[in-house]
Amino acid sequence: MIGGAGKKISRMVDLAEELYERVNDLRSRMESMTETVEGTADRVERLEAEVAEQRALVAAIAEEQGIDVEAVRESVSVESQAADAEEATPK
């Protein structure tokens, strides 16, 4: 009877150690993933700022050249929607 209890306790200790290792591995992976997500968020923020600057520059140049930026955007949007509709049409 005591031998059986010892085996059960030994098995429980082994399972606890395995679980502890898994939890530590998951914690490490989560920390790494968090760092990656934060880094990605920082890059996206920088890229969004760059795009906003580029839009402002293009709009200023277009205005100097007498180009209606909104009309161009609408034209591109209509063309894009037409192309999307054409691609969605079964052949």
CNS distance restraints for C-alpha pairs under 8 A (distance, minus, plus):
assign (resid   1 and name CA) (resid   5 and name CA) 6.44 0.50 0.50
assign (resid   2 and name CA) (resid   6 and name CA) 6.18 0.50 0.50
assign (resid   3 and name CA) (resid   7 and name CA) 6.30 0.50 0.50
assign (resid   4 and name CA) (resid   8 and name CA) 6.28 0.50 0.50
assign (resid   5 and name CA) (resid   9 and name CA) 6.12 0.50 0.50
assign (resid   6 and name CA) (resid  10 and name CA) 6.02 0.50 0.50
assign (resid   7 and name CA) (resid  11 and name CA) 6.05 0.50 0.50
assign (resid   8 and name CA) (resid  12 and name CA) 6.11 0.50 0.50
assign (resid   9 and name CA) (resid  13 and name CA) 6.14 0.50 0.50
assign (resid  10 and name CA) (resid  14 and name CA) 6.21 0.50 0.50
assign (resid  11 and name CA) (resid  15 and name CA) 6.16 0.50 0.50
assign (resid  12 and name CA) (resid  16 and name CA) 6.02 0.50 0.50
assign (resid  13 and name CA) (resid  17 and name CA) 6.15 0.50 0.50
assign (resid  14 and name CA) (resid  18 and name CA) 6.21 0.50 0.50
assign (resid  15 and name CA) (resid  19 and name CA) 6.05 0.50 0.50
assign (resid  16 and name CA) (resid  20 and name CA) 6.03 0.50 0.50
assign (resid  17 and name CA) (resid  21 and name CA) 6.23 0.50 0.50
assign (resid  18 and name CA) (resid  22 and name CA) 6.27 0.50 0.50
assign (resid  19 and name CA) (resid  23 and name CA) 6.11 0.50 0.50
assign (resid  20 and name CA) (resid  24 and name CA) 6.19 0.50 0.50
assign (resid  21 and name CA) (resid  25 and name CA) 6.11 0.50 0.50
assign (resid  22 and name CA) (resid  26 and name CA) 6.10 0.50 0.50
assign (resid  23 and name CA) (resid  27 and name CA) 6.05 0.50 0.50
assign (resid  24 and name CA) (resid  28 and name CA) 6.14 0.50 0.50
assign (resid  25 and name CA) (resid  29 and name CA) 6.16 0.50 0.50
assign (resid  26 and name CA) (resid  30 and name CA) 6.01 0.50 0.50
assign (resid  27 and name CA) (resid  31 and name CA) 6.19 0.50 0.50
assign (resid  28 and name CA) (resid  32 and name CA) 6.24 0.50 0.50
assign (resid  29 and name CA) (resid  33 and name CA) 6.06 0.50 0.50
assign (resid  30 and name CA) (resid  34 and name CA) 5.98 0.50 0.50
assign (resid  31 and name CA) (resid  35 and name CA) 6.26 0.50 0.50
assign (resid  32 and name CA) (resid  36 and name CA) 6.26 0.50 0.50
assign (resid  33 and name CA) (resid  37 and name CA) 6.11 0.50 0.50
assign (resid  34 and name CA) (resid  38 and name CA) 6.09 0.50 0.50
assign (resid  35 and name CA) (resid  39 and name CA) 6.07 0.50 0.50
assign (resid  36 and name CA) (resid  40 and name CA) 6.06 0.50 0.50
assign (resid  37 and name CA) (resid  41 and name CA) 6.07 0.50 0.50
assign (resid  38 and name CA) (resid  42 and name CA) 6.24 0.50 0.50
assign (resid  39 and name CA) (resid  43 and name CA) 6.28 0.50 0.50
assign (resid  40 and name CA) (resid  44 and name CA) 6.10 0.50 0.50
assign (resid  41 and name CA) (resid  45 and name CA) 6.12 0.50 0.50
assign (resid  42 and name CA) (resid  46 and name CA) 6.29 0.50 0.50
assign (resid  43 and name CA) (resid  47 and name CA) 6.10 0.50 0.50
assign (resid  44 and name CA) (resid  48 and name CA) 6.03 0.50 0.50
assign (resid  45 and name CA) (resid  49 and name CA) 6.28 0.50 0.50
assign (resid  46 and name CA) (resid  50 and name CA) 6.24 0.50 0.50
assign (resid  47 and name CA) (resid  51 and name CA) 6.10 0.50 0.50
assign (resid  48 and name CA) (resid  52 and name CA) 6.16 0.50 0.50
assign (resid  49 and name CA) (resid  53 and name CA) 6.27 0.50 0.50
assign (resid  50 and name CA) (resid  54 and name CA) 6.17 0.50 0.50
assign (resid  51 and name CA) (resid  55 and name CA) 6.05 0.50 0.50
assign (resid  52 and name CA) (resid  56 and name CA) 6.23 0.50 0.50
assign (resid  53 and name CA) (resid  57 and name CA) 6.26 0.50 0.50
assign (resid  54 and name CA) (resid  58 and name CA) 6.07 0.50 0.50
assign (resid  55 and name CA) (resid  59 and name CA) 5.97 0.50 0.50
assign (resid  56 and name CA) (resid  60 and name CA) 6.10 0.50 0.50
assign (resid  57 and name CA) (resid  61 and name CA) 6.16 0.50 0.50
assign (resid  58 and name CA) (resid  62 and name CA) 5.94 0.50 0.50
assign (resid  59 and name CA) (resid  63 and name CA) 6.00 0.50 0.50
assign (resid  59 and name CA) (resid  69 and name CA) 6.52 0.50 0.50
assign (resid  60 and name CA) (resid  64 and name CA) 6.24 0.50 0.50
assign (resid  61 and name CA) (resid  65 and name CA) 6.29 0.50 0.50
assign (resid  62 and name CA) (resid  66 and name CA) 6.11 0.50 0.50
assign (resid  62 and name CA) (resid  67 and name CA) 4.94 0.50 0.50
assign (resid  62 and name CA) (resid  68 and name CA) 7.16 0.50 0.50
assign (resid  62 and name CA) (resid  69 and name CA) 6.71 0.50 0.50
assign (resid  63 and name CA) (resid  67 and name CA) 5.61 0.50 0.50
assign (resid  63 and name CA) (resid  68 and name CA) 7.02 0.50 0.50
assign (resid  63 and name CA) (resid  69 and name CA) 7.61 0.50 0.50
assign (resid  68 and name CA) (resid  72 and name CA) 6.45 0.50 0.50
assign (resid  69 and name CA) (resid  73 and name CA) 6.20 0.50 0.50
assign (resid  70 and name CA) (resid  74 and name CA) 6.14 0.50 0.50
assign (resid  71 and name CA) (resid  75 and name CA) 6.13 0.50 0.50
assign (resid  72 and name CA) (resid  76 and name CA) 6.15 0.50 0.50
assign (resid  73 and name CA) (resid  77 and name CA) 6.02 0.50 0.50
assign (resid  74 and name CA) (resid  78 and name CA) 6.13 0.50 0.50
assign (resid  75 and name CA) (resid  79 and name CA) 6.20 0.50 0.50
assign (resid  76 and name CA) (resid  80 and name CA) 5.97 0.50 0.50
assign (resid  77 and name CA) (resid  81 and name CA) 6.11 0.50 0.50
assign (resid  78 and name CA) (resid  82 and name CA) 6.16 0.50 0.50
assign (resid  79 and name CA) (resid  83 and name CA) 6.16 0.50 0.50
assign (resid  80 and name CA) (resid  84 and name CA) 6.12 0.50 0.50
assign (resid  81 and name CA) (resid  85 and name CA) 6.09 0.50 0.50
assign (resid  82 and name CA) (resid  86 and name CA) 6.14 0.50 0.50
assign (resid  83 and name CA) (resid  87 and name CA) 6.21 0.50 0.50
assign (resid  84 and name CA) (resid  88 and name CA) 6.21 0.50 0.50
assign (resid  85 and name CA) (resid  89 and name CA) 6.26 0.50 0.50
